[in-house]
């Protein structure tokens, strides 16, 4: 078991499903990604760098792409979500749209590849 799978196992079903959905899309887009830790958070990692983390918070789910520039590539399309410099806040009832999530994951992957 990884830290990520251990973390997911402890979540309520609806929250876990919403978070697992994001991780599943990231793994489908970046099949080389592996479970790990990024900045102390359960995450998927790619080429030794954290690709993204998704964590349950009290009133939302936080999506952390570990890169404000990657988030900036889709920021305008997330105007209806609560955003911070490097965070997207969403809920089970209002997930990040698949096409926007995909572009964010690919922007982060490309950023890692460019190093």
C-alpha positions in Angstrom: 0.0 0.0 0.0 1.2 3.5 -0.7 0.6 6.6 1.3 -1.9 7.7 -1.3 -3.9 4.5 -1.2 -3.8 4.6 2.6 -5.0 8.2 2.6 -7.9 7.4 0.2 -8.9 4.4 2.2 -9.7 6.6 5.2 -12.1 8.9 3.4 -15.9 8.8 3.2 -17.1 7.1 0.1 -18.4 10.2 -1.8 -15.3 12.2 -1.1 -13.0 9.3 -2.0 -14.8 8.7 -5.3 -14.4 12.4 -6.3 -10.7 12.3 -5.4 -10.0 9.0 -7.0 -11.6 10.3 -10.2 -9.0 13.0 -10.5 -6.1 10.6 -9.8 -7.5 8.1 -12.4 -7.6 10.8 -15.1 -4.1 11.9 -14.2 -2.8 8.3 -14.4 -4.6 7.8 -17.7 -3.0 10.9 -19.2 0.5 10.3 -17.6 0.8 6.5 -17.3 4.3 6.8 -16.0 3.1 8.6 -12.9 3.5 6.8 -9.6 2.0 7.1 -6.2 4.1 9.1 -3.8 4.3 12.2 -1.8 4.7 15.8 -2.8 5.5 18.5 -0.3 4.3 16.2 2.5 0.9 15.4 0.8 -0.1 12.1 -0.8 0.4 12.7 -4.6 1.2 11.2 -7.9 4.7 11.8 -9.1 6.2 11.9 -12.5 9.9 11.7 -13.4 10.8 12.3 -9.7 8.6 15.4 -9.3 5.1 15.8 -7.8 2.5 15.9 -10.6 -0.5 16.7 -8.5 -2.2 16.1 -5.2 -5.9 16.0 -4.3 -6.9 16.2 -0.7 -10.1 16.4 1.3 -10.5 19.6 3.4 -13.3 20.6 5.8 -15.5 22.4 3.3 -14.0 21.4 -0.1 -11.6 19.2 -2.0 -8.3 20.8 -2.9 -6.5 20.1 -6.2 -2.8 21.0 -6.0 -0.8 20.9 -9.3 2.3 22.1 -7.5 2.7 24.8 -10.1 1.0 28.2 -10.4 2.1 28.5 -14.0 0.4 25.2 -14.9 -2.8 26.4 -13.1 -2.6 29.7 -15.0 -3.1 27.7 -18.3 -6.7 27.0 -17.3 -7.4 29.6 -14.7 -9.8 31.6 -16.8 -11.9 28.4 -17.3 -12.2 27.9 -13.6 -13.7 31.3 -12.8 -16.7 29.6 -11.0 -14.4 27.8 -8.6 -12.5 29.1 -5.6 -8.9 29.4 -6.6 -5.6 30.4 -4.9 -2.2 30.8 -6.4 -1.7 27.0 -6.7 -5.0 25.5 -5.7 -8.4 24.7 -7.1 -11.2 24.0 -4.6 -14.1 21.9 -5.8 -16.7 19.5 -4.3 -18.2 16.1 -5.0 -21.2 17.9 -6.5 -19.2 20.3 -8.6 -16.1 18.6 -10.0 -13.5 20.2 -12.2 -14.6 19.6 -15.8 -12.8 16.8 -17.4 -11.4 18.8 -20.4 -10.0 21.5 -18.0 -8.6 18.9 -15.6 -6.9 17.1 -18.5 -5.3 20.3 -19.8 -4.1 21.2 -16.3 -2.5 17.7 -15.8 -0.8 17.9 -19.3 0.5 21.4 -18.6 2.1 20.1 -15.4 3.5 17.1 -17.2 4.9 19.3 -19.9 6.4 21.6 -17.3 8.2 18.7 -15.7 9.4 17.4 -19.1 10.9 20.7 -19.9 13.3 20.6 -16.9 
